[in-house]
């Protein structure tokens, strides 16, 4: 082994076995591994299973792993043994050798043993899925949820700012009855608000961990109190609820909670993609598109067309959402490989889940700060309302659907407005038409005309 490394021979063999992608476990996962090893050592000392001198060194070494000091010693590819055993071994070896060093011994001497001491009462089969849950749970709390709150608040502020702006609604990409621009943005804000709510259900699932099941869920070679106490200690360390599952067999044979969490992220990604695309379209133009919104100018849009500005922030969001949906597909496929007592696609599931969380957090916050906050409305939307053919909808309660449709078709064929054709064909005064065809009233619930006739 090279003198400068803290990992051991098992990790070195795994490095040679898996020269696949260059992808590594991200910082949140390594932090979770450090936290688990620290909490386990503290509990094992309390239970009288681990010598306090050795245990204290393990706690310090694991804390350094938690803090990111030894990230360069976690050298294994994501595409490795499906249980993540190689990475659990990597962590055990790094922590053991660093603990030995802290005690004044020589690395590799096994004064602190990676299996007997660092991995006491544990198995890769319960540690790795616990680390996935713990990493995702903490990233939800510290990155994703705050980012979604920033976006939700930015959208809600625009909903208020744009409330007075009435424009033509669109269904099937075709003109529909009037809608307030603020109502559209209230819809976007509501989507994010509900995404935050759904993430709460995922957090509840993630807080239940398989630690204590050891090899196959039976808990062999683990003290009966180990898992409960270690989960309690993890809860203290991260400030979030972590609890031992009451059914270890389901928690290790399958990663249903991870799939549910990834599906929740996918749901949000589809909604976020829709929002970004809507805003991109409403900002299209400025002269040959819809041009209802003016997007912030953040950079030149073309290397050949001077003065061109593109909706680049929205486009970056759309690409993130596509990546998240692809990640979710791999997570779903991965869960199907829970053969008998163990899932064997945990590393790639962990990588994809944590990448999705990180991408959505960054993209949502950036979308809010570099696009939504700087949006302004133009006159293009309000200017087209009077020419909207679906204003005829307001006539239907008074003159009936068929007559209203006839008026709309005549207006479309002649290029005239609904008001002009209705004035010509209906025995209604201008005051009555003004009352019926007031677009602001059409943006509120209710039956504004008389009964159909």
Residue pairs with C-beta under 8 A, 6 or more apart in sequence:
1 8
1 9
1 12
1 108
5 73
6 70
6 73
6 93
6 94
6 97
6 98
6 107
7 73
7 75
7 90
7 93
7 94
7 97
8 89
8 93
8 96
8 97
8 108
8 114
10 86
10 89
10 90
10 93
11 75
11 76
11 86
11 89
11 90
11 93
14 76
14 80
14 81
14 86
14 89
14 90
15 75
15 76
17 80
17 86
18 76
18 77
18 79
18 80
18 86
19 77
20 77
20 78
20 79
20 80
21 77
21 78
21 79
22 77
23 77
23 78
23 79
23 351
24 74
24 75
24 76
24 77
24 78
25 74
25 76
25 78
25 87
25 347
25 350
25 351
26 135
26 351
26 354
26 355
26 358
27 68
27 71
28 135
28 136
28 138
28 139
28 354
28 358
29 131
29 132
29 135
29 350
29 354
30 65
30 68
30 71
30 74
31 65
31 66
31 68
31 135
31 138
32 130
32 131
32 132
32 134
32 135
32 138
33 65
33 87
33 88
33 91
33 127
33 131
34 62
34 63
34 64
34 65
34 66
34 67
34 91
34 95
35 62
35 66
35 134
35 234
35 237
35 238
36 122
36 127
36 130
36 131
36 134
36 211
36 230
36 234
37 58
37 62
37 65
37 91
37 92
37 95
37 118
38 58
38 59
38 62
38 63
38 66
38 237
39 230
39 233
39 234
39 237
40 120
40 121
40 122
40 226
40 230
41 50
41 55
41 58
41 59
41 62
41 117
41 118
41 120
42 55
42 59
42 233
43 121
43 225
43 226
43 229
43 230
43 233
44 50
44 55
44 120
44 121
44 223
44 226
45 51
45 52
45 55
45 56
46 229
47 223
47 225
47 226
47 229
49 120
49 121
49 223
50 58
50 117
50 120
53 103
54 99
54 103
54 111
54 112
54 117
55 117
57 99
57 100
57 102
57 103
57 112
58 95
58 96
58 99
58 112
58 117
58 118
60 99
60 102
61 94
61 95
61 96
61 98
61 99
61 102
62 95
62 118
64 70
64 98
65 91
65 94
65 95
70 94
70 98
73 90
73 94
74 87
74 90
74 91
74 94
75 90
76 86
76 87
76 90
78 347
78 348
78 350
78 351
79 347
79 348
80 86
80 87
80 347
81 344
81 347
82 337
82 343
82 344
82 345
82 346
82 347
83 124
83 125
83 128
83 342
83 343
83 344
83 346
84 124
84 128
84 346
84 347
84 350
85 124
85 125
85 128
87 124
87 128
87 347
88 119
88 122
88 124
88 127
88 128
89 114
89 124
91 118
92 114
92 115
92 118
92 119
93 114
95 112
95 114
95 118
96 110
96 112
96 113
96 114
96 117
96 118
97 107
97 108
97 112
99 112
99 117
99 118
100 106
100 107
100 108
100 109
100 110
100 111
100 112
101 107
103 111
103 112
105 111
105 112
112 118
119 127
121 212
121 214
121 221
121 222
121 223
121 226
122 211
122 214
122 222
123 213
123 214
123 215
123 221
125 213
125 214
125 215
125 216
125 252
125 341
125 342
126 210
126 211
126 212
126 213
126 214
126 248
126 251
126 252
127 211
128 346
128 347
128 350
129 209
129 210
129 251
129 252
129 255
129 258
129 343
129 346
130 209
130 210
130 211
131 350
132 255
132 258
132 346
132 349
132 350
132 353
132 354
133 206
133 207
133 208
133 209
133 257
133 258
134 206
134 209
134 234
134 238
134 242
135 350
135 354
136 206
136 258
136 261
136 353
136 354
136 357
137 203
137 206
137 207
137 238
137 240
137 242
138 238
138 240
139 354
139 357
139 358
139 361
140 199
140 202
140 203
140 206
140 357
141 203
141 240
143 357
143 358
143 361
144 199
144 357
144 360
144 361
144 364
145 196
145 199
146 361
146 365
147 360
147 361
147 362
147 364
147 365
147 368
148 192
148 195
148 196
148 199
148 268
148 361
148 364
149 196
150 364
150 365
150 368
150 369
151 192
151 364
151 365
151 367
151 368
151 372
152 189
152 192
152 193
152 196
153 368
154 368
154 369
154 372
154 373
155 185
155 186
155 188
155 189
155 192
155 275
155 368
155 372
156 185
156 186
156 189
157 373
158 182
158 185
158 372
158 375
159 182
159 183
159 185
159 186
159 188
159 189
160 182
161 182
162 180
162 181
162 182
162 184
162 185
162 377
163 180
163 181
163 182
163 183
164 180
164 182
165 180
165 181
165 182
165 377
165 381
165 382
166 178
166 179
166 180
166 181
166 381
166 382
166 385
166 439
166 440
166 443
167 178
167 179
167 180
167 181
167 292
167 381
167 382
167 384
167 385
168 175
168 176
168 178
168 179
168 381
168 384
168 385
168 388
168 390
169 175
169 176
169 177
169 178
169 179
169 390
170 176
175 388
175 389
175 390
176 390
177 388
177 390
177 391
177 393
177 394
177 442
178 385
178 388
178 390
178 391
178 439
178 440
178 442
178 443
179 443
180 443
181 292
181 377
181 381
183 443
184 278
188 275
188 278
191 271
191 272
191 274
191 275
192 268
192 271
192 272
192 364
195 264
195 267
195 268
195 271
198 264
198 267
198 268
199 264
199 268
201 260
201 264
202 257
202 260
202 261
202 264
205 256
205 257
205 260
205 261
206 257
206 261
207 240
207 241
207 242
207 243
208 243
208 244
208 245
208 251
208 257
209 231
209 242
209 243
209 244
209 245
209 251
210 217
210 245
210 248
210 251
210 252
211 227
211 230
211 231
211 244
212 219
212 222
212 226
212 227
212 228
212 230
212 244
212 248
213 219
213 227
213 245
213 248
213 249
213 251
213 252
214 220
214 221
214 222
215 221
215 341
216 249
216 252
216 341
216 342
217 248
217 249
217 251
217 252
217 253
217 341
218 248
219 227
219 248
227 244
228 244
231 242
231 243
231 244
232 242
234 242
235 241
235 242
235 243
245 251
249 341
250 256
252 341
252 342
252 343
253 338
253 340
253 341
253 342
253 343
254 335
254 338
254 343
255 334
255 335
255 338
255 343
255 346
255 349
256 335
258 331
258 335
258 349
258 350
258 353
259 331
259 332
259 335
261 353
262 327
262 328
262 331
262 332
262 352
262 353
262 356
263 328
263 332
265 324
265 328
265 353
265 356
265 357
265 360
266 324
266 325
266 328
266 356
268 360
269 320
269 321
269 324
269 325
269 328
269 356
269 360
270 321
270 325
272 317
272 321
272 360
272 363
272 364
272 367
273 317
273 318
273 321
273 322
276 314
276 315
276 317
276 318
276 321
276 367
277 314
277 318
279 293
279 295
279 311
279 314
279 371
279 372
279 375
280 311
280 314
280 315
280 318
281 289
281 290
282 290
282 292
282 293
283 289
283 290
283 291
283 292
283 293
283 294
283 295
283 311
283 314
283 375
284 290
284 291
284 311
285 291
285 380
286 294
290 380
290 381
291 378
291 380
292 377
292 378
292 380
292 381
293 375
293 376
293 377
293 378
294 375
294 376
294 377
294 378
295 309
295 311
295 313
295 314
295 371
295 374
295 375
296 313
296 370
296 371
296 373
296 374
296 375
297 309
298 312
298 313
298 370
299 312
300 308
300 309
301 308
301 309
301 310
301 312
302 308
302 310
311 371
313 366
313 367
313 370
313 371
314 367
314 371
316 363
316 366
317 363
317 364
317 366
317 367
320 359
320 360
320 362
320 363
321 363
323 355
323 356
323 359
324 356
324 359
324 360
327 352
327 353
327 355
327 356
328 352
328 356
330 348
330 349
330 352
331 349
331 352
331 353
333 345
334 343
334 345
334 346
334 348
334 349
334 352
335 343
335 345
335 349
337 343
337 344
337 345
338 344
343 349
385 391
385 439
386 417
386 419
386 439
387 417
388 418
388 439
389 408
389 411
389 412
389 418
390 408
391 417
391 418
391 419
391 437
391 439
391 442
392 404
392 405
392 407
392 408
392 411
392 418
392 422
393 404
393 442
394 436
394 437
394 441
394 442
394 448
394 449
395 403
395 404
395 407
395 418
395 422
395 426
395 436
395 437
395 449
396 404
396 449
396 452
397 447
397 448
397 449
397 450
397 451
397 452
398 428
398 436
398 449
398 450
398 452
398 453
399 407
399 426
399 453
400 452
400 453
401 452
403 425
403 426
406 425
407 418
407 421
407 422
407 425
407 426
408 418
410 416
410 421
410 425
411 417
411 418
411 420
411 421
414 421
418 437
419 433
419 437
422 428
422 433
422 437
423 430
423 433
426 433
428 436
435 448
436 448
436 449
441 448
442 448
